[in-house]
Amino acid sequence: MGGRGSTLAHKHIYGKDNNPNRKVNWNDPESEYHNKMFNLLKEEKVSTRKSTDDIDDKIFERQQKQVLSLASEYKKVLKATTQNEDIQLGSEQISGGTLGYCACHQENGKFKQRVVLDKKLYTDYDHIRTVVEDAVSKKHFAPINTRFKSRDYIVTHELGHAVENSIVIKLAKDRGMNIYTDFRGTSNKLEGEIKNEVIKIYQKDFAKDNALDKIFLSRYSRKDDGEWFAETFANLHLSDNPEPIALALQKYLRRFK
């Protein structure tokens, strides 16, 4: 078994923690709605863990919808490359200031992915918004329409990793590369190629400006090529006016839809 995880972390120290006290009745209308959402997600080869009692229902529902939307949009690449795609939107206490992560691992020759959100952050809408808006304002995160879409930032960023992981697996298989024995090394190589190809599209079709702040939309995007993809992906899907480099990424991604 091999694996690779990508984390979205920054220097914020968590503030208040208002965990709701919930009583769960799986036969009530609200739970039936959630079960319907689970089934819709599974149709897109996405499963959602039900052990989410520490996440507010409305917050969790919003994250489910965002996962479903993106999984549907990129279903071709997700399904074609991983067959048993298993992106799990769950919650757990994550240490080190990490807000969420995407892990890709293989079991018996098949790849699976899992998206996890930090349960301490996801108990309060205002807390999510404040953390993300602060990070955006400091250019740690990519620019987006923060007032309305900041709550979707973390899960969108992590799903960006899931999409790129699937593209990497597809490219590796198409080229006959042994992705199974050296997933990390192969991923690092292909992620760099993806970024460079997107930059070429940007320079050809959108702008000749090679200024770093035009290509790297946040400080976090400069960490490595994988974070560059996820941050640009977040800007593409959450900004009312995506940056030119994000539009170049959109053009690149069309071949996988």
C-alpha positions in Angstrom: 0.0 0.0 0.0 1.3 3.5 -0.9 -0.2 6.9 -0.3 0.2 10.6 -0.6 -1.6 13.3 1.3 -2.0 17.0 0.5 -2.9 19.4 3.4 -4.3 22.9 3.5 -2.7 24.5 6.5 -1.8 28.0 7.7 -0.8 29.9 10.8 -4.2 30.6 12.2 -4.9 29.4 15.7 -8.4 28.2 16.1 -10.8 30.3 18.1 -14.1 29.3 19.6 -15.5 25.9 19.4 -19.3 25.7 19.5 -20.0 22.0 19.0 -23.8 21.6 18.7 -25.5 19.0 20.8 -27.5 16.9 18.3 -29.9 14.0 18.6 -30.0 11.9 15.5 -33.1 10.2 14.2 -32.4 8.6 10.9 -36.1 8.4 10.0 -36.8 12.1 10.3 -37.2 14.2 7.1 -33.9 16.0 7.5 -32.0 12.7 7.8 -34.0 11.3 4.8 -32.8 14.3 2.8 -29.2 13.6 3.9 -29.6 9.9 2.9 -30.8 11.1 -0.5 -27.6 13.2 -0.8 -25.5 10.3 0.2 -27.0 8.3 -2.7 -26.5 11.1 -5.2 -22.9 11.3 -4.1 -22.4 7.6 -4.5 -23.8 7.7 -8.0 -20.8 9.9 -8.8 -18.5 7.4 -7.2 -18.3 9.5 -4.1 -19.1 8.3 -0.6 -19.7 10.4 2.4 -19.1 9.2 5.9 -22.1 9.4 8.2 -20.0 9.8 11.3 -20.4 13.6 11.3 -22.2 14.4 14.5 -19.8 17.2 15.3 -20.5 19.1 12.1 -23.6 21.3 11.9 -26.1 19.8 9.5 -26.4 23.0 7.4 -22.7 23.3 7.1 -22.2 19.7 6.2 -25.0 19.9 3.6 -23.3 22.8 1.9 -20.1 20.8 1.7 -21.9 17.8 0.3 -23.4 20.0 -2.4 -20.1 21.4 -3.4 -18.5 17.9 -3.5 -21.4 16.7 -5.7 -21.2 19.6 -8.0 -17.5 19.2 -8.7 -17.6 15.4 -8.7 -20.3 15.6 -11.4 -18.4 18.2 -13.4 -15.2 16.1 -13.4 -16.9 12.6 -13.4 -15.2 11.5 -16.6 -11.7 11.8 -15.3 -12.5 10.7 -11.8 -14.3 7.6 -13.0 -12.0 6.7 -15.8 -8.8 6.9 -13.7 -9.9 5.4 -10.4 -12.9 3.2 -11.1 -13.8 2.9 -7.4 -13.4 6.6 -6.6 -14.1 7.0 -2.9 -13.8 10.7 -1.9 -15.0 10.8 1.7 -16.2 14.0 3.2 -15.8 13.5 6.9 -14.6 15.2 10.0 -11.9 14.6 12.5 -9.7 16.6 14.8 -6.6 17.5 12.7 -3.5 18.7 14.4 -1.0 21.4 13.3 -3.5 24.0 12.2 -4.5 21.9 9.1 -8.0 22.8 7.9 -8.4 19.8 5.6 -6.6 17.3 3.5 -6.9 15.1 0.4 -5.3 11.6 0.7 -4.8 9.3 -2.3 -3.8 5.8 -1.6 -3.9 2.4 -3.4 -5.4 -0.8 -2.2 -5.1 -4.0 -4.2 -4.0 -2.1 -7.3 -6.9 0.4 -7.1 -6.6 4.0 -6.1 -8.9 5.6 -3.6 -9.2 9.2 -2.4 -10.5 10.8 0.8 -11.2 14.4 1.6 -11.3 15.2 5.3 -12.4 18.5 6.9 -11.3 19.6 10.4 -14.3 19.2 12.7 -13.3 22.1 15.0 -13.5 24.6 12.1 -16.8 23.2 10.7 -19.0 23.9 13.7 -19.5 27.6 13.0 -20.2 29.3 9.6 -18.9 32.6 10.8 -15.7 31.0 12.0 -15.1 29.4 8.5 -15.8 32.7 6.8 -13.5 34.7 9.1 -10.6 32.2 8.7 -10.9 32.1 4.9 -11.5 35.8 4.4 -8.5 36.6 6.6 -6.3 34.2 4.6 -7.5 35.7 1.3 -7.0 39.2 2.4 -3.4 38.4 3.4 -2.9 36.7 0.0 -2.2 33.4 1.7 -5.2 32.0 -0.2 -6.2 32.7 -3.8 -8.7 35.6 -4.5 -12.3 34.7 -4.5 -15.7 36.2 -3.9 -15.2 35.7 -0.1 -18.5 37.0 1.2 -20.6 34.3 -0.5 -18.1 31.5 -1.3 -15.6 31.5 1.5 -17.3 28.6 3.2 -16.6 26.4 0.1 -12.9 27.2 -0.1 -11.3 24.4 1.8 -13.4 21.6 0.3 -12.9 23.0 -3.2 -9.2 23.3 -2.7 -9.0 19.7 -1.6 -11.2 18.5 -4.4 -8.7 20.2 -6.7 -6.1 17.8 -5.4 -8.5 14.9 -6.0 -9.0 16.0 -9.6 -5.3 16.5 -10.3 -4.5 13.1 -8.7 -6.9 11.5 -11.1 -5.4 13.3 -14.0 -1.9 12.3 -12.9 -3.0 8.6 -12.7 -4.6 8.8 -16.2 -1.5 10.4 -17.7 0.8 7.9 -16.0 -1.3 4.9 -17.3 -1.5 6.4 -20.8 2.3 6.7 -20.9 3.0 3.3 -19.4 4.6 4.8 -16.3 4.5 2.7 -13.2 2.4 4.9 -11.0 1.9 2.0 -8.5 5.5 1.6 -7.3 6.4 5.3 -7.3 3.3 7.4 -6.8 5.0 10.3 -5.2 7.8 10.6 -7.7 5.5 10.2 -10.7 3.0 12.7 -9.2 5.7 15.3 -8.6 6.9 15.0 -12.2 3.5 15.1 -13.8 2.2 17.9 -11.6 5.1 20.0 -12.8 4.2 19.2 -16.4 0.6 20.1 -15.9 1.5 23.5 -14.4 3.9 24.2 -17.2 1.3 23.3 -19.8 -1.3 25.5 -18.2 1.2 28.4 -18.2 1.8 27.9 -21.9 -1.9 28.1 -22.5 -2.0 31.3 -20.4 0.8 32.9 -22.3 -0.6 31.9 -25.7 -4.3 32.7 -25.2 -4.7 35.0 -22.2 -1.6 37.2 -21.4 2.1 37.5 -22.0 2.6 38.8 -18.4 4.9 36.4 -16.6 4.8 38.3 -13.3 4.7 35.8 -10.4 1.6 37.2 -8.9 -0.2 36.5 -12.2 0.8 32.9 -12.3 0.9 32.2 -8.5 -2.4 33.5 -7.1 -1.4 33.0 -3.4 1.5 32.4 -1.2 0.2 28.9 -0.6 0.3 28.2 -4.4 4.1 28.6 -4.3 4.6 25.7 -1.9 4.7 23.1 -4.7 3.1 22.3 -8.0 0.2 20.4 -6.4 -0.7 23.3 -4.2 -0.5 25.6 -7.2 -3.1 23.5 -9.0 -5.4 23.3 -6.0 -5.2 27.1 -5.4 -5.8 27.9 -9.1 -8.6 25.4 -9.1 -10.2 27.2 -6.1 -10.0 30.5 -7.9 -11.6 29.1 -11.0 -14.6 27.6 -9.2 -15.2 30.2 -6.5 -14.4 33.6 -8.0 -17.0 35.6 -9.9 -14.2 36.7 -12.2 -11.5 34.0 -12.3 -7.9 35.2 -13.0 -6.5 34.6 -16.5 -4.3 31.8 -15.2 -7.4 30.1 -13.8 -9.1 30.4 -17.2 -6.1 28.8 -18.7 -6.5 25.9 -16.2 -10.1 25.7 -17.2 -9.1 25.3 -20.9 -6.6 22.6 -20.0 -9.2 20.7 -17.9 -11.7 20.6 -20.8 -9.9 17.7 -22.3 -10.7 15.6 -19.2 -14.4 16.3 -19.1 
